[in-house]
Amino acid sequence: MTRSQSEMDDLKNLQREAAELREKRKRTRSSSKPGKDETPDPEAEADESDPADEGELLEKDPEAAGLAVHLDSVIHELETLARKHPSLALVSAFTAGFFAGKLFTRR
């Protein structure tokens, strides 16, 4: 009984935190609402990382810049392979998900 009670408490805490984050996001969006002639761009709101900040961080840490370039090339290569061989990409994604699930089990 205590396990289910603690899980219920965890669930309630997560729901409360999610509601607080939604309210915070709602307040920030309402303060920067577009005018009557402008239409909101949901994609622009979802990806609001400032490229200038990223550039400054990469300039300060050259190793991070190298890793970022390497990561971009790996992602591009994976996207290309997934377009050429979609069935292989699906099997690979399933296998990776299976092993990640086994790795992060709650037992």
Secondary structure as UniProt FT lines:
FT   HELIX           2..31
FT   HELIX           42..46
FT   HELIX           51..60
FT   HELIX           62..84
FT   HELIX           86..103
//
